Amino acid sequence: MADTEITLAVISNKIDNLTEKVCENQKQIDDLKEQVNMGRGAVKVIFVLGAIVSAVYTGIKMLMS
C-alpha cells in the first residue's frame, strides 16, 4: 500500500511539473506572437513610408521634366 501511495505522489509531482512547464511555454508563445506582430507592423510601416517616398520622388521628377 505504501508503494502505491509513493508512486501516486511521484506521478502527481510529475504532473504538477508538467503543468508548470506548459504554463511557462504558453507565456513564451504569447510573448513570441507579440514580437512577431510588432515585426509585421514594422514591415508595413516601412513599406508605406517607402511608397510615400517613391511617390514624392516620382512627382518631383515629373515636375522637373
Buried (B, 14 or more C-beta within 10 A) or exposed (E): EEEEEEEEEEEEEEEEEEEEEEEEEEEEEEEEEEEEEEEEEEEEEEEEEEEEEEEEEEEEEEEEE
